[in-house]
Amino acid sequence: MILTIDKTTTEKDLHLWLDKVRTKRKAVSKARMAKYFGILPDIGDGLQIQKQLRNEWD
């Protein structure tokens, strides 16, 4: 991203740009983390399911 600052750029413009960058980075960060953390739909207790799958004598 390139920000061009010339004589007509105001402090308000810089604050708006900074807010835009912050919200964009926050959204990208959430999207990256979403693939590692989340909720599986209606599977019940995940730990109990893992125990059943890993217990060969059950």
C-alpha distance (Angstrom), angle and dihedral (degrees) to the residues before:
residue distance angle dihedral
M1 . . .
I2 3.77 . .
L3 3.78 122.7 .
T4 3.77 115.5 -164.0
I5 3.77 113.7 -154.2
D6 3.76 116.6 -167.2
K7 3.79 135.2 158.2
T8 3.81 92.6 -76.8
T9 3.82 94.9 55.4
T10 3.78 111.2 109.9
E11 3.77 132.1 -158.2
K12 3.80 88.8 -109.3
D13 3.81 90.0 57.7
L14 3.79 90.5 52.3
H15 3.81 92.1 50.4
L16 3.81 91.0 49.3
W17 3.81 90.2 50.5
L18 3.80 91.4 48.3
D19 3.82 91.8 50.8
K20 3.80 90.0 48.8
V21 3.80 91.9 51.9
R22 3.81 92.6 47.2
T23 3.80 94.2 51.3
K24 3.80 91.8 45.4
R25 3.81 92.6 50.8
K26 3.79 91.3 46.5
A27 3.81 91.1 52.7
V28 3.81 92.0 47.8
S29 3.78 90.9 47.9
K30 3.79 92.0 52.4
A31 3.78 91.1 48.4
R32 3.80 91.6 52.1
M33 3.79 92.7 49.6
A34 3.80 93.3 45.1
K35 3.77 92.0 75.1
Y36 3.81 90.7 58.3
F37 3.81 100.5 39.6
G38 3.77 129.7 39.0
I39 3.75 149.1 107.6
L40 3.77 123.5 -85.4
P41 3.80 112.7 -139.1
D42 3.82 117.3 -103.7
I43 3.80 99.8 -31.2
G44 3.78 95.5 132.4
D45 3.77 121.1 -138.1
G46 3.80 107.9 1.4
L47 3.79 94.4 -159.0
Q48 3.80 92.0 53.5
I49 3.81 91.0 49.9
Q50 3.80 90.9 50.7
K51 3.80 91.0 50.6
Q52 3.80 90.7 51.6
L53 3.79 92.7 48.0
R54 3.80 93.9 47.5
N55 3.80 97.8 42.6
E56 3.77 105.0 91.0
W57 3.83 93.0 -173.5
D58 3.82 96.6 53.4
